[in-house]
Amino acid sequence: MCAIGTIPNLRGPSESKRRLYLNALLSVILYEAPVWSDEFSSARQKIRMQLMSLQRSMAIRVIAAYRTVSLDAAILLARMPPLHIIAAKQKRIYAGIRELLNEGTWTRKKAKEVHDKEQEAMMNQWERNIVDPKLWGKRKREAIHPNLLEWATRKHGRMTYRTTQLLTGHGSFGSYLYRIEKRESSACWFCEEEIDNADHTIGVCREWTEERDALKEKIGPDLSLPALIASILESSET
């Protein structure tokens, strides 16, 4: 965790390189997943919280987010299912492969079929999980949920420091800085609007007119969060 924890959000490595660190850490965490998977839900709250906090920290580094972004929003933007869902998949794969070996029917093709089947089951479980109204990041979840598989498997559309700010609302916005007591007002620096947030920056603030027009040229007039997510999925240029 030390290596990924030192990566700066701004002018640091790209998402793909950050993801290399993430995958290395996940391989360590999930090494004994078939053993501890079933115990996760019944484990002491302190242990569960430690694992969830670790996953949140990893996801935040991958998407170059502010530390105040919630676990639910961070792992969704980082395209990482909750740890207990990943661990359950690993356990099922282990059991499926072991059954093939015990029966003497193991082949590479059958092993891949087991993996693909459990990968699909994991995605279905994740899809059901993200509509839970008790989770944080409702706007992000509602925007991504209709295209979760495409979001999780996309090969383009990098998450950057600034993209993440726009999608999370946590960043250099008056309303956010006011909420964390870094400013005395939530007003916009550049215009008279009393609430400066991501929607204001993307949609109406005159300071960003040129950038807004350029974005509309690329993705169309709709700059809502679902439209921004759709543009990331559709175009390798976004």
PyRosetta script that sets phi, psi and omega in degrees:
from pyrosetta import init, pose_from_sequence

init()
pose = pose_from_sequence("MCAIGTIPNLRGPSESKRRLYLNALLSVILYEAPVWSDEFSSARQKIRMQLMSLQRSMAIRVIAAYRTVSLDAAILLARMPPLHIIAAKQKRIYAGIRELLNEGTWTRKKAKEVHDKEQEAMMNQWERNIVDPKLWGKRKREAIHPNLLEWATRKHGRMTYRTTQLLTGHGSFGSYLYRIEKRESSACWFCEEEIDNADHTIGVCREWTEERDALKEKIGPDLSLPALIASILESSET")
pose.set_psi(1, -24.2)
pose.set_omega(1, -176.8)
pose.set_phi(2, -60.4)
pose.set_psi(2, -43.0)
pose.set_omega(2, -176.0)
pose.set_phi(3, -64.0)
pose.set_psi(3, -50.6)
pose.set_omega(3, -178.7)
pose.set_phi(4, -68.7)
pose.set_psi(4, -26.8)
pose.set_omega(4, -179.9)
pose.set_phi(5, -70.9)
pose.set_psi(5, -17.8)
pose.set_omega(5, -179.6)
pose.set_phi(6, -95.4)
pose.set_psi(6, -2.7)
pose.set_omega(6, -178.2)
pose.set_phi(7, -72.6)
pose.set_psi(7, 124.9)
pose.set_omega(7, 179.0)
pose.set_phi(8, -73.9)
pose.set_psi(8, 149.7)
pose.set_omega(8, 177.3)
pose.set_phi(9, -71.0)
pose.set_psi(9, -41.7)
pose.set_omega(9, -176.5)
pose.set_phi(10, -100.2)
pose.set_psi(10, 131.2)
pose.set_omega(10, -179.6)
pose.set_phi(11, 61.4)
pose.set_psi(11, 26.9)
pose.set_omega(11, 173.9)
pose.set_phi(12, -94.6)
pose.set_psi(12, -170.6)
pose.set_omega(12, 179.3)
pose.set_phi(13, -66.6)
pose.set_psi(13, 162.6)
pose.set_omega(13, -179.4)
pose.set_phi(14, -70.4)
pose.set_psi(14, 169.1)
pose.set_omega(14, 179.9)
pose.set_phi(15, -58.1)
pose.set_psi(15, -40.1)
pose.set_omega(15, -177.6)
pose.set_phi(16, -62.1)
pose.set_psi(16, -37.6)
pose.set_omega(16, 178.8)
pose.set_phi(17, -74.4)
pose.set_psi(17, -36.4)
pose.set_omega(17, 175.6)
pose.set_phi(18, -62.4)
pose.set_psi(18, -35.3)
pose.set_omega(18, -178.2)
pose.set_phi(19, -67.3)
pose.set_psi(19, -27.1)
pose.set_omega(19, 175.6)
pose.set_phi(20, -61.2)
pose.set_psi(20, -43.8)
pose.set_omega(20, 176.4)
pose.set_phi(21, -62.2)
pose.set_psi(21, -43.5)
pose.set_omega(21, -179.3)
pose.set_phi(22, -58.3)
pose.set_psi(22, -48.0)
pose.set_omega(22, -177.5)
pose.set_phi(23, -64.6)
pose.set_psi(23, -35.6)
pose.set_omega(23, 177.4)
pose.set_phi(24, -64.5)
pose.set_psi(24, -43.0)
pose.set_omega(24, 179.0)
pose.set_phi(25, -66.4)
pose.set_psi(25, -41.7)
pose.set_omega(25, -179.9)
pose.set_phi(26, -62.5)
pose.set_psi(26, -37.6)
pose.set_omega(26, -180.0)
pose.set_phi(27, -62.5)
pose.set_psi(27, -34.4)
pose.set_omega(27, 177.8)
pose.set_phi(28, -71.9)
pose.set_psi(28, -47.8)
pose.set_omega(28, -177.6)
pose.set_phi(29, -61.8)
pose.set_psi(29, -38.4)
pose.set_omega(29, -174.0)
pose.set_phi(30, -92.7)
pose.set_psi(30, 5.7)
pose.set_omega(30, -176.2)
pose.set_phi(31, -55.9)
pose.set_psi(31, -42.2)
pose.set_omega(31, -179.5)
pose.set_phi(32, -106.0)
pose.set_psi(32, 24.6)
pose.set_omega(32, -177.7)
pose.set_phi(33, -55.0)
pose.set_psi(33, -39.5)
pose.set_omega(33, 178.1)
pose.set_phi(34, -59.5)
pose.set_psi(34, -22.5)
pose.set_omega(34, -179.5)
pose.set_phi(35, -84.6)
pose.set_psi(35, -46.5)
pose.set_omega(35, -171.9)
pose.set_phi(36, -98.2)
pose.set_psi(36, -5.1)
pose.set_omega(36, -175.6)
pose.set_phi(37, -53.8)
pose.set_psi(37, -51.1)
pose.set_omega(37, -177.0)
pose.set_phi(38, -69.9)
pose.set_psi(38, -20.0)
pose.set_omega(38, -177.0)
pose.set_phi(39, -85.5)
pose.set_psi(39, -11.7)
pose.set_omega(39, -173.2)
pose.set_phi(40, -59.6)
pose.set_psi(40, -48.7)
pose.set_omega(40, -175.4)
pose.set_phi(41, -67.5)
pose.set_psi(41, -27.5)
pose.set_omega(41, -179.1)
pose.set_phi(42, -97.6)
pose.set_psi(42, -1.2)
pose.set_omega(42, -179.8)
pose.set_phi(43, -68.6)
pose.set_psi(43, 161.6)
pose.set_omega(43, 177.8)
pose.set_phi(44, -59.7)
pose.set_psi(44, 145.4)
pose.set_omega(44, -176.6)
pose.set_phi(45, -55.8)
pose.set_psi(45, -37.1)
pose.set_omega(45, -178.9)
pose.set_phi(46, -60.1)
pose.set_psi(46, -41.4)
pose.set_omega(46, -179.6)
pose.set_phi(47, -67.8)
pose.set_psi(47, -44.8)
pose.set_omega(47, 178.8)
pose.set_phi(48, -60.9)
pose.set_psi(48, -43.4)
pose.set_omega(48, -179.4)
pose.set_phi(49, -64.1)
pose.set_psi(49, -36.6)
pose.set_omega(49, 178.7)
pose.set_phi(50, -64.8)
pose.set_psi(50, -42.8)
pose.set_omega(50, 178.8)
pose.set_phi(51, -66.9)
pose.set_psi(51, -42.1)
pose.set_omega(51, 179.4)
pose.set_phi(52, -67.1)
pose.set_psi(52, -36.8)
pose.set_omega(52, 177.3)
pose.set_phi(53, -65.0)
pose.set_psi(53, -39.2)
pose.set_omega(53, 177.8)
pose.set_phi(54, -63.7)
pose.set_psi(54, -44.4)
pose.set_omega(54, 179.6)
pose.set_phi(55, -64.6)
pose.set_psi(55, -40.1)
pose.set_omega(55, 178.2)
pose.set_phi(56, -61.1)
pose.set_psi(56, -44.1)
pose.set_omega(56, 179.6)
pose.set_phi(57, -61.7)
pose.set_psi(57, -41.7)
pose.set_omega(57, 179.2)
pose.set_phi(58, -64.5)
pose.set_psi(58, -45.6)
pose.set_omega(58, -178.6)
pose.set_phi(59, -63.6)
pose.set_psi(59, -41.4)
pose.set_omega(59, 179.7)
pose.set_phi(60, -60.4)
pose.set_psi(60, -39.3)
pose.set_omega(60, 178.8)
pose.set_phi(61, -69.0)
pose.set_psi(61, -37.7)
pose.set_omega(61, -179.1)
pose.set_phi(62, -63.6)
pose.set_psi(62, -40.4)
pose.set_omega(62, -176.3)
pose.set_phi(63, -97.5)
pose.set_psi(63, 5.5)
pose.set_omega(63, 178.7)
pose.set_phi(64, 55.8)
pose.set_psi(64, 49.7)
pose.set_omega(64, -176.0)
pose.set_phi(65, -99.4)
pose.set_psi(65, 163.6)
pose.set_omega(65, 171.5)
pose.set_phi(66, -67.9)
pose.set_psi(66, 151.0)
pose.set_omega(66, -176.0)
pose.set_phi(67, -67.6)
pose.set_psi(67, -12.0)
pose.set_omega(67, -179.1)
pose.set_phi(68, -85.6)
pose.set_psi(68, -6.0)
pose.set_omega(68, 178.9)
pose.set_phi(69, -67.0)
pose.set_psi(69, 137.0)
pose.set_omega(69, -175.7)
pose.set_phi(70, -69.0)
pose.set_psi(70, 159.9)
pose.set_omega(70, 175.6)
pose.set_phi(71, -56.5)
pose.set_psi(71, -48.3)
pose.set_omega(71, -174.9)
pose.set_phi(72, -61.6)
pose.set_psi(72, -43.5)
pose.set_omega(72, 179.7)
pose.set_phi(73, -71.2)
pose.set_psi(73, -41.7)
pose.set_omega(73, -176.1)
pose.set_phi(74, -63.6)
pose.set_psi(74, -47.6)
pose.set_omega(74, -176.7)
pose.set_phi(75, -71.0)
pose.set_psi(75, -29.3)
pose.set_omega(75, 177.5)
pose.set_phi(76, -68.5)
pose.set_psi(76, -46.0)
pose.set_omega(76, 178.6)
pose.set_phi(77, -67.4)
pose.set_psi(77, -29.2)
pose.set_omega(77, 177.9)
pose.set_phi(78, -83.6)
pose.set_psi(78, -1.3)
pose.set_omega(78, 178.6)
pose.set_phi(79, 61.8)
pose.set_psi(79, 43.3)
pose.set_omega(79, -177.8)
pose.set_phi(80, -125.7)
pose.set_psi(80, 113.7)
pose.set_omega(80, 176.4)
pose.set_phi(81, -61.5)
pose.set_psi(81, 158.8)
pose.set_omega(81, 175.3)
pose.set_phi(82, -54.9)
pose.set_psi(82, 146.7)
pose.set_omega(82, -175.0)
pose.set_phi(83, -55.8)
pose.set_psi(83, -40.5)
pose.set_omega(83, -176.5)
pose.set_phi(84, -67.0)
pose.set_psi(84, -27.6)
pose.set_omega(84, 177.3)
pose.set_phi(85, -74.4)
pose.set_psi(85, -41.1)
pose.set_omega(85, 176.6)
pose.set_phi(86, -63.3)
pose.set_psi(86, -44.8)
pose.set_omega(86, -178.3)
pose.set_phi(87, -62.1)
pose.set_psi(87, -40.1)
pose.set_omega(87, 178.7)
pose.set_phi(88, -63.3)
pose.set_psi(88, -38.6)
pose.set_omega(88, 176.9)
pose.set_phi(89, -63.2)
pose.set_psi(89, -44.8)
pose.set_omega(89, 180.0)
pose.set_phi(90, -59.9)
pose.set_psi(90, -39.7)
pose.set_omega(90, 179.6)
pose.set_phi(91, -65.3)
pose.set_psi(91, -42.5)
pose.set_omega(91, -179.7)
pose.set_phi(92, -65.7)
pose.set_psi(92, -38.8)
pose.set_omega(92, 177.0)
pose.set_phi(93, -62.6)
pose.set_psi(93, -45.7)
pose.set_omega(93, 179.2)
pose.set_phi(94, -58.0)
pose.set_psi(94, -45.6)
pose.set_omega(94, -179.5)
pose.set_phi(95, -64.9)
pose.set_psi(95, -40.2)
pose.set_omega(95, -179.8)
pose.set_phi(96, -65.8)
pose.set_psi(96, -43.4)
pose.set_omega(96, 179.1)
pose.set_phi(97, -66.3)
pose.set_psi(97, -41.5)
pose.set_omega(97, 179.7)
pose.set_phi(98, -62.2)
pose.set_psi(98, -39.0)
pose.set_omega(98, 178.3)
pose.set_phi(99, -63.0)
pose.set_psi(99, -42.3)
pose.set_omega(99, 177.6)
pose.set_phi(100, -61.0)
pose.set_psi(100, -42.6)
pose.set_omega(100, -179.7)
pose.set_phi(101, -65.5)
pose.set_psi(101, -42.9)
pose.set_omega(101, -179.8)
pose.set_phi(102, -63.8)
pose.set_psi(102, -33.9)
pose.set_omega(102, -179.9)
pose.set_phi(103, -82.7)
pose.set_psi(103, -11.7)
pose.set_omega(103, -177.0)
pose.set_phi(104, 73.8)
pose.set_psi(104, 23.7)
pose.set_omega(104, -177.2)
pose.set_phi(105, -112.6)
pose.set_psi(105, 12.6)
pose.set_omega(105, -176.6)
pose.set_phi(106, -66.8)
pose.set_psi(106, 132.2)
pose.set_omega(106, 168.2)
pose.set_phi(107, -141.4)
pose.set_psi(107, 161.9)
pose.set_omega(107, 178.1)
pose.set_phi(108, -59.6)
pose.set_psi(108, -38.6)
pose.set_omega(108, -179.3)
pose.set_phi(109, -63.9)
pose.set_psi(109, -45.7)
pose.set_omega(109, -179.4)
pose.set_phi(110, -67.9)
pose.set_psi(110, -36.4)
pose.set_omega(110, 177.3)
pose.set_phi(111, -63.3)
pose.set_psi(111, -40.4)
pose.set_omega(111, 178.1)
pose.set_phi(112, -66.1)
pose.set_psi(112, -37.0)
pose.set_omega(112, 178.1)
pose.set_phi(113, -62.6)
pose.set_psi(113, -39.9)
pose.set_omega(113, 176.6)
pose.set_phi(114, -62.0)
pose.set_psi(114, -46.8)
pose.set_omega(114, -179.1)
pose.set_phi(115, -61.5)
pose.set_psi(115, -46.9)
pose.set_omega(115, -177.9)
pose.set_phi(116, -63.9)
pose.set_psi(116, -40.0)
pose.set_omega(116, 179.3)
pose.set_phi(117, -62.3)
pose.set_psi(117, -44.8)
pose.set_omega(117, -177.9)
pose.set_phi(118, -75.2)
pose.set_psi(118, -28.6)
pose.set_omega(118, 174.3)
pose.set_phi(119, -64.1)
pose.set_psi(119, -43.0)
pose.set_omega(119, 177.8)
pose.set_phi(120, -64.3)
pose.set_psi(120, -41.2)
pose.set_omega(120, 178.5)
pose.set_phi(121, -63.1)
pose.set_psi(121, -38.4)
pose.set_omega(121, 178.1)
pose.set_phi(122, -64.1)
pose.set_psi(122, -43.6)
pose.set_omega(122, -179.9)
pose.set_phi(123, -64.1)
pose.set_psi(123, -38.6)
pose.set_omega(123, 177.6)
pose.set_phi(124, -64.1)
pose.set_psi(124, -41.0)
pose.set_omega(124, 178.8)
pose.set_phi(125, -66.1)
pose.set_psi(125, -40.2)
pose.set_omega(125, 178.7)
pose.set_phi(126, -64.4)
pose.set_psi(126, -41.3)
pose.set_omega(126, 179.7)
pose.set_phi(127, -60.7)
pose.set_psi(127, -40.5)
pose.set_omega(127, 177.3)
pose.set_phi(128, -69.1)
pose.set_psi(128, -34.4)
pose.set_omega(128, -177.1)
pose.set_phi(129, -66.6)
pose.set_psi(129, -40.7)
pose.set_omega(129, -171.2)
pose.set_phi(130, -75.6)
pose.set_psi(130, -7.9)
pose.set_omega(130, 175.5)
pose.set_phi(131, -92.6)
pose.set_psi(131, 3.1)
pose.set_omega(131, 178.3)
pose.set_phi(132, -62.3)
pose.set_psi(132, 118.3)
pose.set_omega(132, -176.8)
pose.set_phi(133, -65.0)
pose.set_psi(133, -14.0)
pose.set_omega(133, -179.4)
pose.set_phi(134, -80.4)
pose.set_psi(134, -12.5)
pose.set_omega(134, -177.8)
pose.set_phi(135, -78.7)
pose.set_psi(135, 155.3)
pose.set_omega(135, 174.6)
pose.set_phi(136, -80.5)
pose.set_psi(136, 171.7)
pose.set_omega(136, 175.4)
pose.set_phi(137, 72.1)
pose.set_psi(137, 42.6)
pose.set_omega(137, -174.5)
pose.set_phi(138, -57.0)
pose.set_psi(138, -46.2)
pose.set_omega(138, -176.7)
pose.set_phi(139, -62.5)
pose.set_psi(139, -42.5)
pose.set_omega(139, 178.6)
pose.set_phi(140, -65.2)
pose.set_psi(140, -42.4)
pose.set_omega(140, -178.4)
pose.set_phi(141, -64.4)
pose.set_psi(141, -42.5)
pose.set_omega(141, -179.6)
pose.set_phi(142, -67.1)
pose.set_psi(142, -32.0)
pose.set_omega(142, -179.4)
pose.set_phi(143, -74.8)
pose.set_psi(143, -35.4)
pose.set_omega(143, -174.7)
pose.set_phi(144, -91.7)
pose.set_psi(144, -30.1)
pose.set_omega(144, -173.0)
pose.set_phi(145, -51.0)
pose.set_psi(145, -43.8)
pose.set_omega(145, -177.9)
pose.set_phi(146, -62.5)
pose.set_psi(146, -22.6)
pose.set_omega(146, -177.6)
pose.set_phi(147, -128.2)
pose.set_psi(147, 40.5)
pose.set_omega(147, -174.3)
pose.set_phi(148, -60.2)
pose.set_psi(148, -44.7)
pose.set_omega(148, -178.1)
pose.set_phi(149, -61.6)
pose.set_psi(149, -45.2)
pose.set_omega(149, 179.1)
pose.set_phi(150, -63.5)
pose.set_psi(150, -38.9)
pose.set_omega(150, 178.9)
pose.set_phi(151, -63.9)
pose.set_psi(151, -44.8)
pose.set_omega(151, -175.1)
pose.set_phi(152, -70.8)
pose.set_psi(152, -27.1)
pose.set_omega(152, -174.7)
pose.set_phi(153, -109.7)
pose.set_psi(153, 5.5)
pose.set_omega(153, -176.3)
pose.set_phi(154, -62.2)
pose.set_psi(154, 150.2)
pose.set_omega(154, -179.4)
pose.set_phi(155, -108.7)
pose.set_psi(155, 1.8)
pose.set_omega(155, -178.7)
pose.set_phi(156, -140.5)
pose.set_psi(156, 178.2)
pose.set_omega(156, 179.6)
pose.set_phi(157, 79.1)
pose.set_psi(157, 76.1)
pose.set_omega(157, -175.8)
pose.set_phi(158, -72.5)
pose.set_psi(158, 144.3)
pose.set_omega(158, 169.8)
pose.set_phi(159, -86.5)
pose.set_psi(159, 121.2)
pose.set_omega(159, 178.9)
pose.set_phi(160, -116.5)
pose.set_psi(160, 172.7)
pose.set_omega(160, 179.7)
pose.set_phi(161, -53.7)
pose.set_psi(161, -45.5)
pose.set_omega(161, -176.5)
pose.set_phi(162, -79.5)
pose.set_psi(162, -38.4)
pose.set_omega(162, 176.2)
pose.set_phi(163, -59.4)
pose.set_psi(163, -42.8)
pose.set_omega(163, -179.7)
pose.set_phi(164, -63.3)
pose.set_psi(164, -38.7)
pose.set_omega(164, 177.3)
pose.set_phi(165, -60.3)
pose.set_psi(165, -44.1)
pose.set_omega(165, -178.4)
pose.set_phi(166, -66.5)
pose.set_psi(166, -35.6)
pose.set_omega(166, -177.7)
pose.set_phi(167, -80.1)
pose.set_psi(167, -28.5)
pose.set_omega(167, -177.9)
pose.set_phi(168, -98.4)
pose.set_psi(168, -25.5)
pose.set_omega(168, -174.2)
pose.set_phi(169, 80.5)
pose.set_psi(169, 0.6)
pose.set_omega(169, 178.0)
pose.set_phi(170, -99.9)
pose.set_psi(170, 109.8)
pose.set_omega(170, -178.0)
pose.set_phi(171, 170.9)
pose.set_psi(171, -146.0)
pose.set_omega(171, -173.9)
pose.set_phi(172, -83.9)
pose.set_psi(172, 53.9)
pose.set_omega(172, 178.0)
pose.set_phi(173, -114.0)
pose.set_psi(173, 140.9)
pose.set_omega(173, -177.5)
pose.set_phi(174, -55.9)
pose.set_psi(174, -42.3)
pose.set_omega(174, -177.6)
pose.set_phi(175, -64.6)
pose.set_psi(175, -39.3)
pose.set_omega(175, 179.5)
pose.set_phi(176, -69.1)
pose.set_psi(176, -46.4)
pose.set_omega(176, -178.7)
pose.set_phi(177, -65.0)
pose.set_psi(177, -33.1)
pose.set_omega(177, 176.0)
pose.set_phi(178, -67.7)
pose.set_psi(178, -39.8)
pose.set_omega(178, -178.9)
pose.set_phi(179, -64.5)
pose.set_psi(179, -35.6)
pose.set_omega(179, 179.7)
pose.set_phi(180, -95.1)
pose.set_psi(180, 14.4)
pose.set_omega(180, 173.6)
pose.set_phi(181, 63.8)
pose.set_psi(181, 38.4)
pose.set_omega(181, 174.2)
pose.set_phi(182, -104.1)
pose.set_psi(182, -8.6)
pose.set_omega(182, 176.1)
pose.set_phi(183, -140.0)
pose.set_psi(183, 157.4)
pose.set_omega(183, 179.2)
pose.set_phi(184, -90.6)
pose.set_psi(184, -4.4)
pose.set_omega(184, -178.3)
pose.set_phi(185, -145.9)
pose.set_psi(185, 153.4)
pose.set_omega(185, 176.8)
pose.set_phi(186, -96.7)
pose.set_psi(186, 6.3)
pose.set_omega(186, -175.5)
pose.set_phi(187, -71.0)
pose.set_psi(187, 159.1)
pose.set_omega(187, 178.7)
pose.set_phi(188, -73.8)
pose.set_psi(188, 143.5)
pose.set_omega(188, 177.1)
pose.set_phi(189, -68.6)
pose.set_psi(189, -29.2)
pose.set_omega(189, -165.5)
pose.set_phi(190, -106.9)
pose.set_psi(190, -15.9)
pose.set_omega(190, -179.8)
pose.set_phi(191, -143.4)
pose.set_psi(191, -170.8)
pose.set_omega(191, -171.7)
pose.set_phi(192, -90.8)
pose.set_psi(192, 1.1)
pose.set_omega(192, -177.8)
pose.set_phi(193, -62.4)
pose.set_psi(193, 135.2)
pose.set_omega(193, -178.5)
pose.set_phi(194, -76.7)
pose.set_psi(194, -24.5)
pose.set_omega(194, -179.2)
pose.set_phi(195, -118.2)
pose.set_psi(195, 111.4)
pose.set_omega(195, 176.7)
pose.set_phi(196, -102.8)
pose.set_psi(196, 106.8)
pose.set_omega(196, 177.7)
pose.set_phi(197, -136.2)
pose.set_psi(197, -172.0)
pose.set_omega(197, -177.1)
pose.set_phi(198, -63.1)
pose.set_psi(198, -41.3)
pose.set_omega(198, 179.7)
pose.set_phi(199, -63.0)
pose.set_psi(199, -40.1)
pose.set_omega(199, 178.0)
pose.set_phi(200, -63.5)
pose.set_psi(200, -45.0)
pose.set_omega(200, -179.0)
pose.set_phi(201, -62.9)
pose.set_psi(201, -45.8)
pose.set_omega(201, -177.5)
pose.set_phi(202, -71.5)
pose.set_psi(202, -39.9)
pose.set_omega(202, -167.9)
pose.set_phi(203, -95.4)
pose.set_psi(203, -36.1)
pose.set_omega(203, -168.7)
pose.set_phi(204, -136.2)
pose.set_psi(204, -23.1)
pose.set_omega(204, -172.5)
pose.set_phi(205, -59.8)
pose.set_psi(205, 128.3)
pose.set_omega(205, -175.2)
pose.set_phi(206, -67.3)
pose.set_psi(206, -22.3)
pose.set_omega(206, -179.4)
pose.set_phi(207, -63.1)
pose.set_psi(207, -27.7)
pose.set_omega(207, -174.5)
pose.set_phi(208, -110.8)
pose.set_psi(208, 26.3)
pose.set_omega(208, -177.8)
pose.set_phi(209, -60.6)
pose.set_psi(209, -45.5)
pose.set_omega(209, -178.3)
pose.set_phi(210, -62.5)
pose.set_psi(210, -46.5)
pose.set_omega(210, 179.2)
pose.set_phi(211, -65.4)
pose.set_psi(211, -37.3)
pose.set_omega(211, 179.5)
pose.set_phi(212, -64.7)
pose.set_psi(212, -43.8)
pose.set_omega(212, 179.5)
pose.set_phi(213, -63.4)
pose.set_psi(213, -39.1)
pose.set_omega(213, 178.5)
pose.set_phi(214, -65.0)
pose.set_psi(214, -38.8)
pose.set_omega(214, 178.6)
pose.set_phi(215, -66.4)
pose.set_psi(215, -41.1)
pose.set_omega(215, 178.9)
pose.set_phi(216, -63.7)
pose.set_psi(216, -33.6)
pose.set_omega(216, 177.0)
pose.set_phi(217, -61.3)
pose.set_psi(217, -33.3)
pose.set_omega(217, -176.8)
pose.set_phi(218, -84.8)
pose.set_psi(218, -43.0)
pose.set_omega(218, -170.6)
pose.set_phi(219, -117.0)
pose.set_psi(219, -4.7)
pose.set_omega(219, -179.1)
pose.set_phi(220, 102.0)
pose.set_psi(220, 177.7)
pose.set_omega(220, -172.9)
pose.set_phi(221, -74.2)
pose.set_psi(221, -20.0)
pose.set_omega(221, -177.5)
pose.set_phi(222, -80.8)
pose.set_psi(222, 113.6)
pose.set_omega(222, -179.3)
pose.set_phi(223, -112.1)
pose.set_psi(223, 24.2)
pose.set_omega(223, 176.8)
pose.set_phi(224, -69.6)
pose.set_psi(224, 164.8)
pose.set_omega(224, -179.2)
pose.set_phi(225, -59.8)
pose.set_psi(225, -45.4)
pose.set_omega(225, 176.5)
pose.set_phi(226, -58.7)
pose.set_psi(226, -36.7)
pose.set_omega(226, 179.3)
pose.set_phi(227, -68.6)
pose.set_psi(227, -38.6)
pose.set_omega(227, 177.6)
pose.set_phi(228, -64.7)
pose.set_psi(228, -42.2)
pose.set_omega(228, 177.4)
pose.set_phi(229, -62.1)
pose.set_psi(229, -44.2)
pose.set_omega(229, 179.9)
pose.set_phi(230, -61.3)
pose.set_psi(230, -38.0)
pose.set_omega(230, -179.7)
pose.set_phi(231, -67.3)
pose.set_psi(231, -35.9)
pose.set_omega(231, 176.6)
pose.set_phi(232, -63.1)
pose.set_psi(232, -38.1)
pose.set_omega(232, -178.3)
pose.set_phi(233, -74.7)
pose.set_psi(233, -31.6)
pose.set_omega(233, -172.0)
pose.set_phi(234, -87.0)
pose.set_psi(234, -33.3)
pose.set_omega(234, -171.1)
pose.set_phi(235, -121.9)
pose.set_psi(235, 135.3)
pose.set_omega(235, 176.9)
pose.set_phi(236, -75.9)
pose.set_psi(236, -5.9)
pose.set_omega(236, -178.6)
pose.set_phi(237, -89.9)
pose.set_psi(237, -12.5)
pose.set_omega(237, -175.3)
pose.set_phi(238, -93.2)
pose.dump_pdb("model.pdb")
